[in-house]
Amino acid sequence: MRVTNQMIARGLLANLNNHLQRMEQLHVQLSSGKRLRFPSDDPAATSVAMRLQTGLVQTRQHRANLDAALSWLEATDSALNELTEVLHRAKELAVYGASDTLPQDAREALAKEVDQLFQHAIDIANTRHGGLYIFSGNQTLQQPYTYDPAATGAPMYRGDAGERKYEFADGVTVAVNVPGNGVFDPILDALVDLRDALNAGEGDRLGGEVTEGLDDALDNLLRVRADVGARINRMVLARTRLDELELNFEQLLSNTEDVDIARAIVDLKVSENAYRAALAAGARIIQPSLLDFLR
C-alpha cells in the first residue's frame, strides 16, 4: 500500500490528539480529585459508585431520622424525670398530711402546695419539642391538657393514642412518643384526690387509698420511663452502627471514585513524555517539503 505524506500527517495528528486528550483527562482528575467524570470513563466502576451513593444517601437519611428520634426520646425522658420528682414530693406531702397531730390549717396549706404540683404536672404534660407537643400522640399541634382553676377534677386528655414513628433502617421503625393519657391521667387523678383529702382533713384516706393511688401512678410512671430508657439505648446502639456503615460507604465510594494522586502524576508525566516524543518524531518525518525536492 502506498503511504502518502498526507496519510503520515493525519496519523501523526491523531496520535498527538490522543496524547493531548489523555493529558487533559489526567489534568481534570488531578484538579477534581475524581477518577470518574463521565459513565464512559469506566462503566463498571460508575455502576458500583451509583449503588454506593444510593446506599450512602439512605444511610444518612436513616441517621437523620435516628437523631430526630433520639432527640424526641431524650426530651420525653427529661419531662418524665421531672414528673417523677413531682410524684415523690406529693407522696411526702401525703405522709405528712396523714399525721393525726397535724392541724387542719396545716393540711390546707399542704393542699395549696399540692395544687401547685398539680399545675406543674399539667405544664409538664404540655411539654413541646421543636414546637410540637410530645405527649399528644399524633395530635402534636394539640395541647393535651388545659388547666382550669375553677374545675374540681382533673382535665380531660385532648390528644390521641397514636404512635409517632421514625425509620432508622430499611423497614425498621421506632415509636418515639408516649401518649399522655396513659401516664398523666392517673397522676393528675391521684393529685386531685390528695388535694381534696387534705382540704377535707381525711387523715385515714391520706394514709390509705390516696397514698396507694400515688404509689400506683408512680409505678406506672417508672414502667414508662424504663420503656423510654430502653428505646434510647436501642437508638444509641443503632447510631453507632449507622456511623460505622456511613464510614464504610464513604471509604468504598472513595476507593471507587477518587483518583490515585501518585499514579495520576506518574501517568501524566508518561503522557507528556510520549507527546513530546511523538511531536519530535513527527517533526523529523514530515520535515521534507516540496522545496526540498526542487533543490
C-alpha positions in Angstrom: 0.0 0.0 0.0 1.3 3.4 -1.0 1.8 5.7 2.1 1.5 9.3 1.3 2.7 12.3 3.2 -0.9 13.2 3.9 -1.5 9.8 5.5 1.5 10.3 7.7 0.4 13.7 8.7 -3.1 12.5 9.6 -1.7 9.6 11.6 0.7 12.0 13.4 -2.1 14.4 14.3 -4.3 11.6 15.5 -1.6 10.3 17.8 -0.8 13.8 19.1 -4.6 14.3 19.7 -4.8 11.1 21.7 -1.9 12.2 23.9 -3.5 15.6 24.4 -6.8 14.0 25.4 -5.1 11.7 27.8 -3.2 14.6 29.4 -6.4 16.7 29.6 -8.2 13.8 31.3 -5.3 13.4 33.8 -5.3 17.2 34.5 -9.0 17.1 35.2 -8.6 14.1 37.5 -5.8 15.8 39.5 -7.7 19.1 39.8 -11.0 17.5 40.8 -9.6 14.5 42.8 -12.1 12.3 41.0 -11.3 9.4 38.6 -14.8 9.2 37.2 -16.2 12.2 35.3 -18.5 10.5 32.8 -20.0 7.0 32.8 -17.9 6.2 29.8 -14.7 6.7 31.8 -15.4 3.3 33.5 -18.9 1.9 33.1 -18.5 -0.9 35.7 -17.0 1.5 38.3 -19.7 4.0 37.6 -22.4 1.4 38.2 -20.8 0.5 41.5 -20.4 4.2 42.5 -24.1 4.8 41.8 -25.1 1.9 44.1 -22.7 3.1 46.8 -24.0 6.7 46.5 -27.6 5.4 46.9 -26.6 3.4 50.0 -24.8 6.4 51.4 -27.8 8.7 50.9 -30.2 6.2 52.5 -27.8 5.7 55.5 -27.5 9.4 56.0 -31.3 9.7 55.9 -31.7 7.0 58.5 -29.1 8.7 60.6 -31.0 11.9 60.4 -34.2 10.1 61.4 -32.5 8.4 64.2 -31.1 11.7 65.5 -34.6 13.2 65.5 -36.0 10.1 67.2 -33.3 10.2 69.9 -33.8 13.9 70.5 -37.5 13.4 70.9 -37.0 10.4 73.3 -34.5 12.4 75.4 -36.9 15.3 75.7 -39.6 12.8 76.8 -37.3 11.2 79.3 -36.3 14.6 80.7 -40.0 15.6 81.2 -40.8 12.2 82.8 -37.9 12.6 85.2 -39.3 16.0 86.2 -42.7 14.4 86.7 -41.2 11.7 88.9 -39.9 14.4 91.2 -43.5 15.9 91.4 -44.8 12.5 92.5 -42.1 12.0 95.1 -43.0 15.3 96.6 -46.7 14.5 96.5 -46.0 11.3 98.4 -44.1 13.2 101.1 -47.0 15.6 101.5 -49.4 12.7 101.7 -47.4 11.1 104.5 -47.1 14.4 106.3 -50.8 15.2 105.9 -51.9 11.8 107.3 -50.4 12.6 110.7 -53.1 12.7 113.4 -51.3 15.5 115.1 -51.3 17.9 112.1 -53.9 20.7 112.5 -56.3 21.3 109.7 -54.9 24.7 108.7 -51.6 23.0 108.1 -53.3 20.4 105.9 -54.9 23.2 103.9 -51.5 24.8 103.4 -50.3 21.4 102.1 -53.3 21.3 99.8 -52.2 24.5 98.2 -48.7 23.1 97.5 -50.4 20.0 96.0 -52.4 22.3 93.8 -49.1 23.9 92.6 -47.8 20.4 91.9 -50.9 19.6 90.0 -50.5 22.7 87.8 -46.8 21.8 87.3 -47.7 18.3 86.2 -50.0 19.8 83.6 -47.2 22.1 82.4 -45.0 19.0 82.0 -47.8 17.2 80.1 -47.8 20.2 77.7 -44.1 20.0 77.1 -43.2 20.8 73.5 -40.1 19.8 71.4 -39.4 21.6 68.2 -42.7 23.3 68.5 -44.7 20.0 68.8 -46.5 18.6 71.9 -44.7 15.4 72.8 -47.5 13.9 74.9 -50.4 14.4 72.4 -49.9 11.2 70.4 -50.2 12.1 66.7 -52.1 15.3 67.5 -48.8 17.1 68.0 -50.3 20.5 67.4 -53.0 20.0 70.0 -52.2 20.9 73.6 -53.0 17.7 75.6 -54.2 19.3 78.8 -55.6 22.7 79.9 -55.6 23.9 83.5 -58.9 25.3 84.7 -58.7 26.7 88.3 -62.5 26.5 88.6 -62.6 22.8 87.8 -62.9 20.4 90.6 -61.4 17.3 88.9 -58.5 16.5 86.5 -58.7 17.9 83.0 -59.6 15.8 80.0 -56.9 14.5 77.7 -57.3 16.1 74.3 -54.6 14.2 72.3 -54.9 10.7 70.9 -53.2 7.3 71.4 -51.3 7.4 68.0 -47.6 6.5 67.7 -45.1 8.8 66.1 -42.6 6.5 64.3 -39.2 7.1 62.7 -37.5 4.7 60.3 -33.8 4.2 61.2 -33.2 1.1 58.9 -34.9 -0.4 55.9 -38.3 -1.5 57.2 -37.3 -0.9 60.9 -39.1 1.8 62.8 -39.3 3.0 66.4 -42.1 4.8 68.2 -40.7 7.8 69.9 -43.8 9.2 71.7 -45.6 8.4 74.8 -49.4 9.3 74.6 -50.1 11.4 77.6 -53.3 9.8 78.9 -51.6 6.6 79.8 -49.1 8.5 82.0 -50.7 11.7 83.2 -54.3 10.7 83.7 -53.6 8.5 86.8 -51.1 11.1 88.1 -53.5 14.0 87.8 -56.3 12.0 89.4 -54.1 11.0 92.3 -53.0 14.6 92.8 -56.7 15.7 92.8 -57.5 13.0 95.4 -54.6 14.2 97.5 -55.6 17.8 97.4 -59.2 17.1 98.2 -58.3 14.8 101.1 -56.1 17.4 102.6 -58.7 20.1 102.3 -61.3 17.7 103.8 -59.0 16.6 106.7 -59.3 13.0 105.8 -56.3 11.5 107.5 -57.4 7.9 107.1 -57.8 8.3 103.3 -54.4 10.1 103.1 -52.7 7.1 104.8 -54.7 4.6 102.7 -56.3 4.9 99.3 -54.8 8.3 98.5 -51.2 7.0 99.1 -52.0 3.8 97.2 -53.2 5.9 94.2 -49.9 7.8 94.3 -47.9 4.6 94.5 -49.8 3.1 91.6 -49.3 6.2 89.5 -45.6 6.2 90.3 -45.2 2.5 89.5 -46.8 3.2 86.1 -44.6 6.2 85.5 -41.5 4.2 86.3 -42.5 1.4 83.9 -43.0 4.1 81.1 -39.6 5.6 81.9 -38.0 2.2 81.8 -39.5 1.6 78.3 -38.3 5.1 77.1 -34.9 4.3 78.5 -34.7 1.0 76.6 -35.7 2.8 73.4 -33.0 5.4 74.0 -30.4 2.7 74.5 -31.5 1.0 71.3 -31.2 4.3 69.4 -27.7 4.9 70.8 -26.6 1.4 69.6 -28.2 1.9 66.2 -26.5 5.3 65.8 -23.1 3.6 66.4 -23.9 1.1 63.7 -25.1 3.7 61.3 -21.9 5.8 61.9 -19.8 2.7 61.0 -22.0 2.0 58.0 -21.7 5.6 56.7 -17.9 5.5 57.1 -17.8 2.2 55.2 -19.9 3.6 52.4 -17.7 6.7 52.2 -14.5 4.6 52.1 -15.8 2.3 49.4 -17.1 5.3 47.4 -13.7 7.0 47.7 -11.9 3.9 46.5 -14.2 3.7 43.5 -14.4 7.4 42.5 -11.3 9.1 43.8 -8.1 9.3 41.8 -4.9 7.8 42.9 -2.9 11.1 43.0 0.6 9.5 42.8 -0.4 7.2 40.0 -2.1 10.0 38.1 1.0 12.2 38.4 3.2 9.4 37.0 0.7 8.7 34.2 0.7 12.5 33.3 4.5 12.5 33.1 4.4 9.5 30.9 1.8 11.1 28.6 3.8 14.3 28.4 6.9 12.5 27.5 5.1 10.4 24.9 3.5 13.6 23.5 6.9 15.3 23.2 8.5 12.2 21.6 5.7 12.0 19.1 6.0 15.7 18.3 9.7 15.4 17.8 9.4 12.3 15.7 6.7 13.8 13.6 8.8 16.9 13.0 11.5 14.8 11.6 9.2 12.6 9.5 7.3 15.4 7.8 10.2 17.9 7.6 10.9 17.3 3.9 8.7 19.6 1.8 8.2 20.4 -2.0 11.1 22.9 -1.8 13.4 20.1 -0.7 12.7 18.2 -3.9 13.0 21.2 -6.1 16.6 22.0 -5.0 
